[in-house]
Amino acid sequence: MVTHGSEDTRSLAELLRHGSSEFHQKLQQVLSNPDYAVTEQQSQEQRRENAYDQLRYLVKEIGSTQAVATDLPELFAVFDWSAVLATDLIPLISGHYNLASGSLATLTDSGSAAPYLADLDDATSIGVMLLTEYGCGSNIQFMQTRATWDGDGFVIDTPNPRARKFMPSVGIPVSRVCVVGARFIDAAGVDQGVHLFAARLRGADGAAAPGVTITQLDHQPLVIMDNSVISFDGLRVDRSAWLSNDLATIDDNGVLTWRDENSRKRGFASAISQLTVGRLALSSCLNAAARASLYIALSYAAKRVVPLTPTDAPLMLEVPHVRDTLLTDLAGTVTRTIYGNSIKTKLANSDLTDRDTVVSVMLAKHFIQLHALDTVTHCRIKMGAQGMFSANRVADYLGVCHAAITGEGDCHVLGSVAGRVLAKYLAGKPVPEPGLHDPADPVDRLGLLNARTLTIVQEAQQFLASPDLADRLAIIPEALSLAEAYCAEDALQLLHQHADHPEIAAVRDVYALHYLDQHVAWYLTHGLLDIAAAQSIKQQLRQAIDNLAGHLPSLLDAFGFSDEILAAPVLSADLPAAWDSRCNDPRRH
């Protein structure tokens, strides 16, 4: 049943924002400190050092790392505003706040975690998680790094070159607390799967710990990271450093016993539980980067005069390829912001090892991040030469997008896995009978999206009948289509619930019609639209984009940005003067 109103009295800005307005404003202030501005004279090494200094300043200003890591609205806000105002921080906050501090705060007892969390709390040490390897990549259940019992603790070793940890950001020699994943081979010789262990990877002087070799990798142009390869040769860690989540015990002889069969099943999911938070945090920050890109590009397009002829000089926003692309991206980004916020709210009260929770975040990553990359790319291109400069921010957002899309698992891998799970879960749901729908009717549009979801489910069943590799590969395109269709339908339902906001109703129409236009051939071949309806969708979409354009000022205002906070020259009414001021600013040289 479609709900056209939601009794939601929140303002548009409150609907699009997740978490406390005061904390968001605090982050704007902290992350805009000019003392940490990137300058043209800084080398890669200096930018990395600057990022670590800025992280320490951020921790000092907003308080306990553990408190932020375990308060998900605050954690997501830190990711969002770092992506918008301090892109060099993204690789560091992911490891420090989420993966290291989050794991230590949730997967072991407070006494065992205390020595590590104390140093992470004030950034005396910087946190990182070591999971991915040359051989297994992000498919970490197949990692080969090995932990064995050594009387009163564990010894971690790298058994072969392909088991080296690739490529955590640990090159800069500062004090480091790490959470390392390794296969625990207990004293009975049983491979007990992947477990997490806390360790001090670098000492207070920045030197690698005994048994650890760190090799910094080459220059990476997309984002400033001190990526490294790490190998272990007898790294000793205390018994208390095992992050068991109370699912198992290890006796004095080094033999592991699971508490019950359910604990054994939950073991791997527990070890990677903070990856689920990280996937959503990175999705959130890419959505934030997409919103900032749209704010900058659309604001610029609304004032940039384009001389076409000696007598005609429209605004750039009136040019169809600019208007249609950016406003369609705007609708998709607002939609994914609302969708992402709903997943964030559910996550705060969920068991991070629960299958439904894990799958919902996998779906969100695939649905949100790829669209964010497209949006930021379009903004950069539509801004022309202005989009090439870091001063106008959008080019730097591209680096964040590329880094995040392969962070915490590749988007397409996660989308295909989640789609396969959906195909099994939704099997047997009746597929709507073929019949023509009216794309002008919002309720019929929802019916069209639902029909696509359930039809893909039915068509995917043929590949689920056997575990053969050929079928496992053949289902991947169907699984990806299902992941996208399921999220698209769910997101449209949310837009209906908030359609009392005229801006959201306008977003809903553009979003739904653009989706139908993208998949019109599919709908035609499945008998759900005819040629006349397919043709009408394009006309309806043009009208919906015109309507959305009328709501552009209020939507951009609801994003919570300002020309002053973003400080991009293209936001100025006097572009030459803005560039003069920037180029002559002594703080940037």
C-alpha positions, -999 to +999 in steps of 0.1 A: +000+000+000+014+034-010+015+061+017+013+096+003+018+114+036+039+105+066+028+127+095+065+137+095+068+173+107+105+176+102+118+203+079+134+194+047+169+201+062+161+178+091+149+151+067+181+151+048+204+154+078+211+124+100+221+132+136+225+164+157+226+197+140+249+210+167+275+182+161+273+188+123+280+225+129+309+217+152+325+195+126+322+223+100+340+246+123+368+221+132+374+208+097+376+243+083+405+253+104+429+271+080+459+257+099+454+224+082+446+237+047+464+219+019+488+242+000+503+241-034+538+238-020+531+206+001+547+174-011+529+140-009+548+133+023+539+167+038+502+162+030+503+128+047+519+144+078+493+172+077+465+147+076+478+130+107+481+164+125+446+172+114+433+139+128+449+146+162+433+181+162+399+166+152+401+141+181+411+169+205+382+191+195+353+166+194+363+143+223+367+106+230+374+085+199+356+056+215+325+077+222+323+088+186+331+054+172+301+039+191+277+068+185+267+060+149+251+093+140+283+111+152+305+086+134+286+091+101+288+129+105+326+127+109+328+107+077+305+131+059+322+164+068+357+149+063+347+140+028+334+175+021+360+196+038+391+175+045+393+147+020+428+136+031+413+125+064+390+098+049+416+070+049+427+078+085+393+082+101+381+049+086+409+030+104+411+050+135+374+056+145+356+027+128+377-003+123+402-002+152+383+018+179+349+003+170+362-032+170+380-028+203+350-011+219+325-038+209+343-072+204+361-076+237+358-068+274+365-033+287+395-044+307+413-061+278+405-032+254+414-004+279+452-001+272+446+002+235+415+024+236+432+048+260+458+056+234+433+057+205+410+080+226+433+110+224+451+099+192+483+092+211+482+062+188+465+060+154+442+030+148+441+007+117+428-027+108+448-052+088+426-076+068+431-076+031+460-095+015+476-099-019+460-133-024+425-129-011+419-092-016+387-083+002+374-119+003+389-121+037+374-154+048+402-169+026+431-149+043+462-169+051+479-149+078+482-173+107+480-170+145+492-199+167+492-205+204+525-199+222+519-209+258+504-177+272+495-158+240+496-158+203+522-156+175+512-141+142+531-151+110+529-145+073+533-180+057+540-169+022+543-136+001+507-137-011+496-136+026+512-102+031+487-075+042+480-052+013+475-022+016+466-005+049+477+031+056+506+027+080+536+041+062+540+072+083+561+063+114+537+072+142+525+052+172+500+026+159+474+003+174+462-023+149+435-049+148+448-077+127+429-106+111+445-140+111+435-177+109+437-192+143+453-226+142+447-238+177+470-262+197+450-292+185+459-282+149+423-272+141+418-242+117+393-222+137+388-196+109+394-159+109+398-141+143+409-106+153+438-097+175+449-063+189+485-054+186+509-024+187+521-023+152+545+007+158+559+019+190+558+053+206+588+063+185+571+051+153+594+021+148+578-011+136+572-036+164+594-067+166+582-093+141+567-066+118+580-055+084+563-024+068+570-013+033+554+019+020+539+016-014+542+040-044+525+074-049+487+071-053+473+100-073+436+097-064+438+102-026+466+109-002+474+076+016+504+061+031+495+026+018+519-002+028+526-039+026+529-056+060+543-090+068+547-108+102+575-130+114+567-140+150+546-109+161+537-118+197+504-106+211+489-111+246+462-136+253+439-107+263+444-092+228+421-118+213+388-101+203+365-131+208+332-112+213+326-138+241+317-164+214+345-189+224+371-197+250+408-208+247+421-230+275+456-229+289+467-255+264+456-233+235+426-253+225+396-233+213+360-242+223+330-225+208+302-217+233+277-234+210+270-241+174+254-207+169+286-190+182+307-209+157+284-197+129+285-162+141+323-162+145+333-148+111+304-123+110+315-110+144+351-106+133+341-084+104+311-067+121+328-032+119+331-036+082+293-034+080+295+000+098+324+011+076+305+002+044+276+024+054+299+052+067+317+053+034+284+053+015+273+082+036+304+102+030+301+096-008+265+108-007+278+139+012+305+145-015+278+141-042+256+167-025+285+191-021+294+186-058+258+193-069+257+224-046+289+237-063+281+227-099+244+238-098+252+271-080+279+278-107+256+268-135+229+291-122+251+322-126+275+312-154+265+330-187+271+309-219+276+331-250+260+311-278+256+338-304+262+375-306+227+381-292+220+349-271+237+342-238+216+318-216+227+306-182+246+274-182+217+258-162+194+264-191+215+243-215+197+210-218+226+186-213+237+205-181+201+209-168+189+174-175+221+156-162+225+176-130+189+177-120+185+140-126+216+134-105+201+157-079+170+136-077+190+104-074+212+119-047+184+132-026+167+098-029+198+080-018+203+104+011+168+096+024+173+059+017+208+059+034+194+077+064+168+050+069+195+023+068+216+043+093+187+045+117+180+007+114+217-001+119+219+017+152+196-008+168+207-039+149+228-069+156+258-064+133+262-101+128+226-106+117+224-117+080+196-092+072+216-063+086+248-073+067+229-077+034+210-044+038+243-026+041+258-045+012+228-034-009+231+002+003+268+004-006+261-008-042+231+014-046+246+046-032+283+046-040+282+040-077+256+067-082+277+091-061+307+085-084+285+092-115+272+123-099+306+137-089+319+128-123+291+146-141+296+177-119+333+178-127+326+175-164+298+200-165+319+226-147+345+223-175+379+237-168+367+250-134+361+214-124+398+205-127+410+225-097+411+214-061+401+249-051+366+240-065+367+208-045+348+185-070+380+170-085+392+160-050+358+143-044+365+120-073+395+106-054+374+100-023+348+081-045+373+059-061+390+051-027+357+043-010+342+022-038+369-005-032+370+001+005+354-024+029+347-046-002+342-038-039+307-025-048+300-050-075+312-080-054+290-070-025+261-061-048+262-095-065+265-114-032+235-094-017+215-099-049+221-137-047+208-137-011+178-117-022+170-141-050+169-170-025+149-150+001+123-137-023+119-170-042+082-180-045+069-144-043+042-142-070+052-122-101+026-096-111+006-106-142+017-088-174-004-058-180+001-022-191+008+004-164+004+042-166+037+059-159+019+092-152+004+076-121+027+075-090+011+043-077+015+026-111+052+036-111+056+018-078+039-012-093+063-011-123+093-011-100+079-040-079+072-060-110+108-056-122+121-067-088+100-099-086+105-108-123+143-107-119+139-129-088+120-154-109+144-153-138+174-158-114+161-191-100+174-211-129+210-203-117+204-212-081+196-249-088+232-260-086+264-249-070+284-253-102+309-225-110+292-219-143+259-211-126+276-191-098+291-169-125+260-168-147+238-154-119+261-124-112+245-101-138+210-111-126+221-106-089+234-071-096+202-062-115+181-075-086+202-056-060+196-024-079+159-030-086+152-040-049+169-008-036+152+014-062+118+001-052+125+005-015+138+041-021+107+050-041+085+038-012+104+061+011+099+091-012+062+085-012+062+086+026+078+120+025+059+134-005+041+160+018+073+180+012+067+195-023+105+193-030+104+155-022+074+150-044+093+167-073+124+145-065+102+114-065+087+121-100+121+127-116+137+097-099+109+073-108+105+085-144+142+085-150+144+049-137+116+039-161+133+056-190+166+038-182+148+005-183+122+011-208+133-017-232+130-042-203+095-030-196+085-032-232+098-067-236+080-079-204+047-064-215+044-038-188+046-008-210+036-002-246+052+021-272+029+050-264+037+048-227+074+046-234+072+077-255+052+095-229+078+088-202+103+111-219+078+140-221+068+134-185+104+134-174+111+167-191+081+182-173+092+167-140+127+181-144+112+216-151+092+212-119+122+201-099+142+231-111+116+254-094+125+237-061+163+239-066+170+268-042+152+251-013+169+218-019+204+232-021+197+252+011+186+220+029+219+204+022+234+225+050+263+240+029+272+276+023+294+295-001+316+305+028+321+270+042+330+255+008+350+285-003+351+275-039+360+303-063+332+292-087+306+300-060+316+337-062+296+362-082+329+377-093+349+348-105+381+367-115+382+384-082+377+352-063+406+335-081+428+366-076+421+364-039+429+328-037+461+329-057+474+358-036+465+343-002+498+339+016+485+310+036+484+288+005+520+292-005 
